[in-house]
Amino acid sequence: MKILTFNVQHFENFNTGKIDFNSFAEYIKNSGADIIGLNEIRSKGIDPDYENQMEIIANLSGIENYYFAKAIDFGGKNPYGNGMLSKFKIEKIENIPIPDPEVQAYDGYYETRCLIKAKLENGITVMVTHFGLNPDEHANAAKTVAENLEKEKCILMGDFNVTPESDILKPIRAKMKDTSKYFTENLLSFPSDNPEIKIDYIFVSEDIEVINADIPSVVLSDHRPHVAVLNI
């Protein structure tokens, strides 16, 4: 099965600066991915550009099962968070909040985040997340993720906003395999037009065989997508 994680920046086309559902849906459909995790998704809000984006992209890509997980309301009533598409039926799904730091220890931008945890009809657990920008947010996110990992048939993906050598990933690496170990060369994911760092990941539990993994040179969002082919 093929897995895709993609920070789509609310489906804003990096090349045009405009919302472009058709181009993203075409890429997702043509990728052949069976399970897709998406970051920076909007849903129906008070502002006209806050539409039910997961429903739109699901209909355009032809993938029946979808879910939106709200992390925050921008402007009070504009939902924003993560999304998931699946060719497999979703048996159970949770939107798990990542606790905000009790004290904001850094001068950077803070934003409440969340974690999707889904159980599919084939017994696979899929988790989709998007870490914050500051180290104290990173620590809370990594702890929340590690506490929710399953030992078998578990996939974790998303934009972690940390590079591979970060100690923040240690509790995740202790339980999961990083599919980037199966790259044929060193691949980076951000920014999409001239990548300088890797901050997007697909991790899998130890029982899952990784056939291959890649970061395709796609300039559609501000991030490049990350894919992995798995044998479960």
Legacy VTK file of the C-alpha trace (Angstrom):
# vtk DataFile Version 3.0
C-alpha trace
ASCII
DATASET POLYDATA
POINTS 232 float
0.000 0.000 0.000
1.118 3.544 -0.692
1.151 6.290 1.944
1.316 10.032 1.268
1.834 12.910 3.672
1.519 16.452 2.363
1.391 19.887 4.001
-0.893 21.500 1.432
-1.047 25.019 2.951
-4.885 25.083 2.646
-4.522 24.054 -1.020
-2.852 27.296 -2.041
-0.881 26.719 -5.228
2.722 27.783 -4.573
3.111 28.892 -8.186
-0.016 31.052 -8.462
-0.790 32.040 -4.875
-4.415 30.958 -5.392
-6.539 28.168 -3.916
-6.348 25.338 -6.441
-8.276 22.224 -5.422
-8.116 20.715 -8.901
-4.303 20.589 -9.090
-3.969 19.087 -5.617
-6.738 16.553 -6.269
-5.105 15.560 -9.552
-1.764 15.010 -7.827
-3.331 12.983 -5.012
-5.311 10.842 -7.449
-2.365 10.242 -9.784
-0.033 9.432 -6.878
-1.925 6.192 -6.331
-1.810 6.703 -2.571
-4.161 4.590 -0.467
-3.886 6.647 2.728
-3.167 10.377 2.718
-2.372 12.689 5.632
-2.814 16.428 5.024
-1.688 19.444 7.041
-2.941 23.042 7.134
-6.546 22.321 6.208
-9.472 24.720 6.484
-13.099 23.815 7.073
-16.407 25.659 6.887
-16.195 28.985 8.710
-17.526 32.524 8.682
-15.058 33.772 6.078
-15.806 32.836 2.447
-12.378 31.229 1.901
-13.027 28.806 4.770
-14.812 26.008 2.940
-15.220 22.305 3.716
-11.884 21.562 2.073
-11.736 17.871 2.966
-15.114 17.213 1.367
-14.054 19.126 -1.756
-10.715 17.313 -2.127
-12.305 13.924 -1.394
-14.916 14.438 -4.113
-12.373 15.670 -6.670
-9.854 12.902 -5.977
-12.504 10.176 -5.831
-11.515 8.986 -2.342
-14.654 8.270 -0.365
-13.420 8.226 3.226
-12.198 11.497 4.712
-11.881 13.318 8.018
-11.110 16.841 9.217
-9.576 17.407 12.648
-9.848 20.940 13.982
-6.879 22.232 15.939
-7.901 25.890 16.210
-10.486 28.454 15.120
-8.885 31.430 13.390
-10.816 34.633 13.995
-13.081 32.779 16.391
-15.074 30.749 13.852
-12.721 29.631 11.085
-11.738 25.953 11.686
-8.173 24.945 10.826
-6.205 21.740 11.364
-5.323 18.397 9.770
-7.057 16.046 7.373
-7.010 12.442 6.253
-8.148 10.569 3.152
-8.411 6.779 3.004
-9.401 4.206 0.420
-10.166 1.943 3.375
-13.190 2.366 5.610
-12.483 4.242 8.834
-13.791 2.167 11.758
-12.866 4.593 14.533
-11.250 8.025 14.594
-10.186 10.502 17.273
-9.030 14.104 17.251
-6.528 14.233 20.107
-5.504 17.733 21.279
-1.817 18.448 21.831
-1.531 20.447 25.076
-0.315 24.008 24.752
2.770 24.852 26.849
1.721 26.184 30.241
4.175 29.056 29.772
5.304 30.288 26.356
9.061 30.190 26.856
10.005 31.506 23.399
9.309 34.603 21.322
8.053 32.630 18.315
4.514 32.170 17.019
2.401 29.720 19.037
-0.577 27.771 17.709
-2.659 24.959 19.181
-2.101 21.630 17.388
-3.759 18.219 17.259
-3.267 14.558 16.372
-5.558 12.377 14.265
-5.691 8.743 15.349
-7.719 6.444 13.107
-8.356 2.713 13.090
-9.078 1.366 9.609
-11.114 -1.678 8.583
-7.906 -3.621 7.862
-6.650 -3.160 11.428
-4.112 -0.447 10.596
-3.769 2.553 12.901
-3.058 5.821 11.083
-1.891 8.960 12.876
-1.572 12.396 11.283
-0.117 15.430 13.023
1.495 18.841 12.585
3.933 19.997 15.279
4.239 23.617 16.382
7.212 25.881 15.738
8.742 26.225 19.216
10.743 23.700 21.287
8.200 23.603 24.127
5.445 22.895 21.602
7.654 20.197 20.050
8.108 18.497 23.418
4.365 18.383 24.124
3.633 17.093 20.628
6.247 14.335 20.767
4.970 13.220 24.188
1.366 13.126 22.958
2.328 11.155 19.869
4.502 8.657 21.778
1.692 7.992 24.261
-0.716 7.141 21.435
1.467 4.924 19.245
0.465 1.302 18.702
3.055 -1.503 18.667
1.788 -3.108 15.457
0.274 -1.960 12.157
0.823 1.695 13.004
1.620 4.567 10.612
2.521 8.091 11.770
2.941 10.986 9.363
2.934 14.735 9.031
4.890 17.968 9.254
6.967 17.763 12.445
8.750 21.121 12.044
12.037 19.585 13.205
14.974 18.212 11.227
16.012 14.525 11.410
18.801 14.969 13.979
16.455 16.600 16.521
16.291 15.002 19.973
12.543 15.702 19.900
12.112 12.674 17.633
13.901 10.265 19.994
10.761 8.935 21.759
9.187 8.318 18.357
12.299 6.720 16.863
12.484 4.398 19.880
9.203 2.819 18.770
9.007 3.460 15.016
11.017 3.175 11.796
11.696 6.324 9.760
10.863 5.524 6.131
13.411 8.091 4.954
16.079 5.459 5.663
14.855 3.879 2.450
15.524 6.949 0.290
17.979 6.261 -2.516
19.541 9.690 -1.877
19.302 12.496 0.661
15.957 14.192 0.032
14.589 17.399 1.564
11.017 18.678 1.790
10.948 22.439 2.471
10.665 24.885 0.780
9.313 23.104 -2.259
11.004 25.209 -4.955
14.489 24.795 -3.475
14.412 22.457 -0.461
16.894 23.170 2.321
15.566 20.999 5.168
13.538 17.855 5.819
10.668 18.367 8.266
8.017 16.018 6.832
7.974 12.356 7.889
6.354 8.954 7.579
7.121 6.618 10.484
5.914 3.004 10.734
5.878 0.366 13.467
8.642 -2.237 13.427
6.430 -4.987 12.005
5.762 -3.066 8.770
8.033 -3.685 5.789
9.088 -0.555 3.884
9.442 -1.274 0.166
10.589 2.225 -0.796
10.174 5.894 0.072
10.576 9.176 -1.755
10.080 12.929 -1.667
8.948 13.707 -5.229
10.175 16.970 -6.740
6.662 18.424 -6.806
6.262 22.204 -6.502
2.580 22.570 -5.708
2.447 23.563 -2.028
5.236 25.263 -0.056
6.209 21.738 1.100
7.020 18.764 -1.090
5.005 15.589 -0.507
6.546 12.512 1.106
5.492 9.021 0.002
6.234 5.476 1.129
5.256 2.070 -0.214
4.613 -0.449 2.551
3.937 -4.145 2.925
1.646 -4.777 5.878
LINES 1 233
232 0 1 2 3 4 5 6 7 8 9 10 11 12 13 14 15 16 17 18 19 20 21 22 23 24 25 26 27 28 29 30 31 32 33 34 35 36 37 38 39 40 41 42 43 44 45 46 47 48 49 50 51 52 53 54 55 56 57 58 59 60 61 62 63 64 65 66 67 68 69 70 71 72 73 74 75 76 77 78 79 80 81 82 83 84 85 86 87 88 89 90 91 92 93 94 95 96 97 98 99 100 101 102 103 104 105 106 107 108 109 110 111 112 113 114 115 116 117 118 119 120 121 122 123 124 125 126 127 128 129 130 131 132 133 134 135 136 137 138 139 140 141 142 143 144 145 146 147 148 149 150 151 152 153 154 155 156 157 158 159 160 161 162 163 164 165 166 167 168 169 170 171 172 173 174 175 176 177 178 179 180 181 182 183 184 185 186 187 188 189 190 191 192 193 194 195 196 197 198 199 200 201 202 203 204 205 206 207 208 209 210 211 212 213 214 215 216 217 218 219 220 221 222 223 224 225 226 227 228 229 230 231
